[in-house]
Amino acid sequence: MRDRRGVRDARRAQEFGGFVAGAAGRLLHTATLLTAEAPDANPRARRLLTRALAHTYAHWDHPRGEDPYDRARGHLATHYAHEVWHRSRPHGPLAALSPRERLVLVLRLFEGLADEQTAALLGLPVDRIRALCDRATATVLHPPPGAVPRAGRPLLRRLQP
């Protein structure tokens, strides 16, 4: 009995380790975009990623048909949305956006989710997602006067990994 359990736990750890090796970099980049932190100094993003990976590992064996990347990304998005109300305003290129606009923009443009998937993940109507994405894109492309100064290259290129 113990041998079977040990083998199962070892297999689970190996599968999860492979998932982390393949997905952690992109998930960390997503979390960094959400928190609007600098890529080299992103403690909030790392905490979000750690929580998302811990949650994914805890539910690793449950629904076999579900993509673990989708689970981790969903956990990142929901925890970001819940924690953002307890934090101060971020600094950086995406700071001109509201937290909800930033979340929608990152999910739509960086993660490549469709409007319908983003709406289902956030529990909002599809038309609201489209409006938020349009407003966020307009704000990024044409920031209001006195907003975050644009450095070097255009911001939309920074969203890409």
C-alpha positions in Angstrom: 0.0 0.0 0.0 2.8 2.4 0.9 4.7 1.6 -2.2 1.8 2.4 -4.5 1.2 5.7 -2.6 4.8 6.6 -2.9 4.9 5.8 -6.6 1.7 7.9 -7.2 3.1 10.8 -5.2 6.4 10.6 -7.1 4.6 10.6 -10.4 2.4 13.5 -9.3 5.5 15.5 -8.3 7.2 14.7 -11.6 4.2 15.7 -13.7 3.8 18.9 -11.7 7.5 19.7 -12.0 7.3 19.4 -15.7 4.3 21.7 -15.8 6.1 24.3 -13.7 9.2 24.1 -15.9 7.1 24.8 -18.9 4.6 27.3 -17.6 6.1 29.2 -14.7 8.0 31.8 -16.9 4.9 32.8 -18.8 2.7 32.8 -15.7 5.3 35.0 -13.9 5.3 37.4 -16.8 1.5 37.5 -16.6 1.5 38.2 -12.9 4.2 40.9 -13.4 2.0 42.6 -16.0 -1.0 42.4 -13.6 0.8 43.9 -10.7 2.5 46.5 -12.9 5.9 45.8 -11.2 9.3 46.0 -12.9 10.4 42.6 -14.3 13.5 42.5 -12.1 11.7 43.6 -8.9 8.3 41.9 -8.7 7.7 40.5 -5.2 3.9 40.8 -5.5 3.9 39.0 -8.8 6.0 36.2 -7.4 3.6 35.8 -4.4 0.7 35.6 -6.8 2.5 33.0 -8.9 3.4 31.0 -5.8 -0.2 30.9 -4.6 -1.5 30.0 -8.1 1.0 27.1 -8.4 0.2 25.9 -4.9 -3.5 25.9 -5.7 -2.8 24.1 -9.0 -0.7 21.5 -7.2 -3.4 21.0 -4.5 -6.0 20.2 -7.2 -3.6 18.4 -9.6 -5.4 15.0 -9.4 -9.0 16.3 -9.3 -10.4 17.2 -12.8 -8.2 15.3 -15.3 -9.8 17.0 -18.3 -9.0 20.5 -17.2 -5.9 22.2 -18.4 -3.6 23.0 -15.5 -2.4 26.2 -17.2 -6.0 27.5 -17.4 -6.4 26.7 -13.7 -3.3 28.5 -12.7 -4.1 31.5 -14.9 -7.6 31.7 -13.5 -6.2 31.6 -10.0 -3.8 34.4 -10.8 -6.6 36.5 -12.2 -9.0 36.0 -9.3 -6.4 36.5 -6.6 -5.1 39.6 -8.3 -8.7 41.0 -8.5 -9.3 40.3 -4.8 -6.0 41.6 -3.6 -5.9 44.8 -5.7 -8.4 46.5 -3.5 -6.0 46.2 -0.5 -3.0 47.6 -2.2 -1.8 51.1 -3.2 -1.7 52.3 -6.8 1.1 50.6 -8.9 3.8 52.5 -10.7 5.0 51.6 -14.2 3.7 51.5 -17.8 0.3 50.0 -17.0 -0.3 52.2 -13.9 -2.6 54.5 -15.9 -5.1 51.7 -16.2 -7.7 50.7 -13.5 -7.1 47.2 -12.0 -10.0 45.8 -14.0 -8.8 47.3 -17.2 -5.3 46.0 -16.6 -6.7 42.5 -15.9 -8.8 42.5 -19.1 -6.0 43.8 -21.2 -3.4 41.3 -20.0 -5.9 38.4 -20.4 -7.0 39.5 -23.8 -3.7 40.7 -25.4 -1.0 38.9 -23.5 -2.7 35.6 -22.7 -4.7 35.6 -25.9 -8.0 34.7 -24.4 -11.1 35.3 -26.4 -13.7 37.8 -25.2 -16.0 34.9 -24.2 -13.3 33.1 -22.2 -12.3 36.3 -20.4 -16.0 37.1 -19.6 -16.5 33.6 -18.2 -13.4 33.8 -16.1 -14.3 37.2 -14.6 -18.0 36.8 -14.5 -18.8 39.8 -16.7 -20.8 40.2 -19.8 -18.9 39.9 -23.1 -19.9 43.5 -24.1 -18.4 44.8 -20.9 -15.1 42.9 -21.6 -15.0 44.4 -25.1 -15.6 47.9 -23.7 -12.9 47.5 -21.0 -10.4 46.2 -23.5 -11.1 49.0 -25.9 -10.8 51.7 -23.2 -7.6 50.1 -21.8 -6.1 49.9 -25.3 -6.9 53.5 -26.0 -5.4 54.6 -22.7 -2.2 52.7 -23.4 -1.9 54.0 -26.9 -2.8 57.6 -26.0 -2.1 58.1 -22.3 -3.7 61.1 -20.6 -1.4 64.1 -20.0 0.6 63.7 -16.8 0.2 60.0 -16.8 3.1 57.6 -16.7 5.9 58.7 -19.1 6.5 56.5 -22.1 10.0 55.1 -22.3 11.9 54.0 -25.4 9.7 51.5 -27.2 5.9 51.4 -27.4 4.1 49.8 -24.5 2.2 47.2 -26.5 5.5 45.6 -27.5 6.3 45.3 -23.8 3.2 43.2 -23.3 4.7 40.5 -25.5 7.0 37.9 -23.9 
